[in-house]
Amino acid sequence: MNSLLRFLGCLEGPQTMGRGPSFWIGFLMVLAAACAYPAFSDGYTVGNTVYFFTWAFMALGLSLIWGYGGALSFGQTAFFGIAGYSYGILTINFGANYGFTLIAVVLAVALAAFFAALLGYFLYFGRITGVFLGIVTLSVTLVLERFMAQTAGPEWHIGKARLNGFNGMSNMPALTIPWPGGNIVLFPDIGLYYVVLGLLVVTYLGLRILVNSRFGNVLVAIRENPERAEMLGYDIRKYQLGAFVIGAGLAGLSGVLYTSWGQYITPSSMGMTAAALPVIWVAVGGRSDLTATLVGTLVVLSAFQTLTIYGSQYALVVMGLLLVLTVLIAPRGLVLSGADLLGRLLRGRKEGGA
């Protein structure tokens, strides 16, 4: 019981914003509103909301790697693409019966994490840090994107799955849950909404526990002063590699959910623009806090989609301008800086009342 209480106690800590009954009451209210949302919306809008949720896993993973670990990585979309294509290849070849799509999700995410472990081993144990780590991860991402874009010929196939080059892979099965009365197919609608929402809540809470644990505290110490952390006896390479693999696995989960949501994936999901967008989401929200990252990602994604619909030629320009303004005005992120300002105002009002 004591171990369980200590474990759950890591939901709050110095590495995450929000604590106490007021925060958790607010969290439950937001969760209740999210659960009730499909009752007040149509199926198309609910399915479109799932699209936003699928990208949040990638952003949370980047927050762990960059915000807590201090290593800017442009490789999230590479792991996204590896998992997405793996899911497509597996399900096109083996189908959706007997719950195989769920097995494909696990295998695809594991493959992305394995690739990240190989890449991360050479990066971190080779002492590649700083801007060079960003350059290497971006290079790997672009190489994968260019390779997949030239796989258009009929000879580029794995079993029954055609890679289709720049046109991308399509017609893979949606997530399917085996059920006695018949399989439940999770098309972009209410069923998939609740599954992805549940995964997002579990991931968010799990990451809060992780970053407030010993692992997270050491990771932040490495971000602040890697030499001092190493002098204290920690093998900083193992902690950095662990964060990199976990973040890559979350990016892979984004790739699988996105692929099953739209039943397609293209190499453009690993291009230069796609690699830069998660950095903007995380930077604008606040890379050093999970809550700020999650809120910022969902808000910026909603704004980006609106701009894409009503002014596609300006969408990327606005995103770039938003990143520049964030760096100049609120380097810690707009959401995190706003929360800090609100906290100071509330404390000042309490002290003034006292």
N, C-alpha and C positions, 0 to 999 in steps of 0.2 A: 504493500500500500504506500509506504514511504517513497519507494522508487517511482511509482506511478505519479504521486503528487509532485515529486521533483521534476519528472518528465513534463507534466502538464504545466508546471511552474515556468518552464522555458517559453511558454506562449507570450510571456511578458519579460522584458529585460532591457538592457542598455542599448541593444542593437536594433530595436524596433520602436516605432512611434505608436503611442496609444497604450494605456494601461488603466486598470481600475474598472469598477462597475459601469461607469458612464461610457467608456469606450466599448465594452462588450455589449451593453444594451444597444448602443448605436449600431454595432456590427450585426446583432440579431435583427434589428429593425430593417437594415438594408437587405439582409438575407431574406427576410420575410417578404419584403417588397419585390425582390427578384423572383422568389417562388410564386408570388401572386401575379406577376407580370403577364404570363401567357393568357390568363383569364380575361385580361382587358385589352388584348391585341389580337391581330390576325396571324394565321400560320406563316405567311410570307415574312412579316416583320420579325416574328419570333425566330424563324430560320436565319434571317439576316443578323440577328443579335448573336447567334451561335458563331457566326463568322468573326465577330469581335472577340469573343471569348477564346477562340482557338489561338489567336495571336498572343494572348496574355501570358501563356505558359512560356513562350520564347522570351518575352520581356522580363518575366520573373527570373528566368535562368541567366539572362544578361546582367540583371541587377546583382545576382550572387557573384558572378565572375568579375564584373567591373566595379559595381558599387561597393561590395564587401571585400572582394579580393584585390581590387586595384589594377586589374589587367583588362584593358580595352580590347575586346575581341570582335572582329568582323566575321567570325566563322559561324554565327548562329544560323544563318540561312543555308550554309552548307549542310549542317546536321539536319535542318528542316527538310532539305531536298533529299538527302540520303534516306531518311526514314519514310518520307512520302513516296518515293519511287519504290522502296523496298515493300511497303504495304501494297502498292499497286501490283508489283510483280508477283508477290505471294498470293494475293487474293484472285488475280486473274487466272493464275495457274491452278489453284486448289479450290477456288470457289468460296462460298459463304456458309456451307452446311456444317452442322455439328459445332457451331460457334467458332469456326476457324478464323473469322475476322478478328476476334478477340485475341487469339493466339498470334495472328499477324501483327497486331498492335504491339504486343510485348516483344516479338522478335525484331520488328522494325526499330523500335526505340532502343533495344539492346544493341543493334547493329550501329546505330548512330553514336551511342555511348562508347562502344568498342573503338570505332574510328577516332573519336575524340580522345580516348585513352592513348592510342598510338601517337596521334599528332601531339597531344599534350606532353607525353613522355619526352619527345625530342625537344619540345619547346622549353619546358620547365627544367628538365634535367640537363639540357644544353645551355641553361642560364640565359635564354632569350627573353628579354623583358622590355617594358616600356613601349616605345613607338614601333620597335622591330617586331614585337609580338602582334601588333595590329596589322603590320605590313604582311607578315607571313600568313595570318589567318585570312586576310582579304585576298591574297594571292591564291590560296587553296580554294577559296570560294569561287573565284572567277575562273580558275582552271576547271573545276567541276562543271560550272555553268557552260563554258565553251565546249567541253567534251560532250555533255548531254545534248547541246544544241546541234551537233553534227551527226547525231545518230538517227538520221531520217530514213536511211535505206532499209530495204526488207531484211538485209543480213543482220541488222541490229535488233535482236530479239533475245529474250530469255524464256525459253519454253514457248508458251502461247502469248506472252506479253511483248508487244511491239513498243519500243521506246519512242519512236516517232519524232525524234529530233526536236526542233524548235516548236513544233505543233503540240508536243507534250503527249502524255499518256492519259487515256480516258477510259470510261466504261468499267472501272473496277467496282466491285460491290461496296455498298454502304455497310456501315457497322451493323451486324446482325446478332441478336441475342437469341439463343435457342430457348424455346418455351414449349411446354407440353401441348398446348392448343395450337401451336404453329409459331414459326420464327417471328420475332419482333424486329422489323427492319427500321433502323434509325435514319430515316431521311431527314433533311433540314426542316424540322418541325418541332413540335412540343417535346416529343420523346427524347430527341437528341439534345435539345436545350437543357433538360433536367440532368441528363447524364454528364454533359460538359460542365454545367454549373456545379454539380457535385464534385467532379474532378478538380475544378478550379478552387473550390473552398478547401478541399483536403490538401491540395498543393500549397495554397497560401498558408494554412495553419501549420503544415509540416515544415515549411521553410522558416516560419517564425520560430518554431522549436529548434530548428537546426542552427540558425544564426545566433540565437541566444544561448546555445550550448557551448561547451568547451571548444568545439570545432569552430563555431562562428566567432568566438572571442579571439581565438588564435588567428583566424583569417583576417580579422580587422587589425590586429596587431601587426600582421605582415604587411597589410596595406599602408599602415602609418609609418612603420620603420622596419623593413625586412631584416636589416643587419642586426638590430637589437633583438628581434624575435629569434634569429638564428643563434645569437650569442647566448640566449636563455635555454638553448638546447632543442629547439623545435626544428624538424626538417621541413623547412618552408616549402620545398618542392612538392612534398606529398600533399600538403594542405591545398596548395594552388592547383595541383592536378586533380584532387578530389572535387574542388569547386568547379573546375573546368568540365569534368565529366558529368557532374550533376546538371550543370547548366546546359550542356549539350543534349543530355537526355530529355530535358524539358523542351528544348527546341525541336527535338525529334518527335516528342508528343504533339507539339503544335503541327508539325508536318503531317503526321498520321491523321489527326483530327481534321485538318484542312482538306486533305486528300479524300477522306471518306465523306466529308461534308459536301464538297463539290463534285466528287467522283472524277477528278482530273488533277493533274499537276504538270507544270511546264518548267523548262530550264530558267525562264525569266524569274521564277521565285527564288533563284540563287544569284541574280544579277547584281550589278553595282547599286542600283536604286534600292532593291530589296534588302541588300546588306546594310545600307545606311539608315533605313527607316527605323529599325529597332533601337539604334543608338539615339535617334531623336526622341522616340517615345520615352525611353528610360531617362534621358537627360532632362527632358521637360518636366516629367513627374518628380524626379528626385532619385538618383541612382542608388543612394546609400540607405534607402528605406523601402521595404517591400510594399507597404500600404501606399506610399506616394507613387511608386512605380506602377502599381496596379491601377490606381485611379487615373494617373496621368496617361497611361497607355489607352485606356478605354475612352477617355475624353478626346485625346488627340486622334485616335482612330476614327471616332465618330465625325470629328471635324474634317479629317482628310477625305473620308468617303463623301461627305456633303460637298466639299470642294471639287472632288472628282466628278460628281454628277452635274453640278451647275457651272463649273469652270475648270475643266480638267487641265487646261494649259497653265493654270496658275497654282495648282495644288502643290506641286513639288517646290515651287518658288516660295510659297507661304511656309511650307515645312522648313525649308532652309533658313528663312528669315526668323522663324520661331526659335530655331536652335541658336542662331546668333544672338538674338535678344535674351534668351535664357542664360547663355554663357556670360553676357555682359551685365545683365541686371540681377539675375538670381542664379549664380553658379551651382548652388545646391539643388536647383530644381524649383519650378513654380509652386507645385503642390506642397513640397516639404518646407519651402520658405514661407508660404502662406500659413501653414500649420504652426510654424515657429512664431510668426508674428501674432497669430491669434492666441497662442499660449501666453506670450508676454503680456498681451492686453488683458487677458483674464486674470493673470497673476497680479498685474498692476491694479486692477479694479478691486481684487480681494484685499490687497494691502492697503489701498486707499479707504476701503470700507472699515477695515480694522482700526 
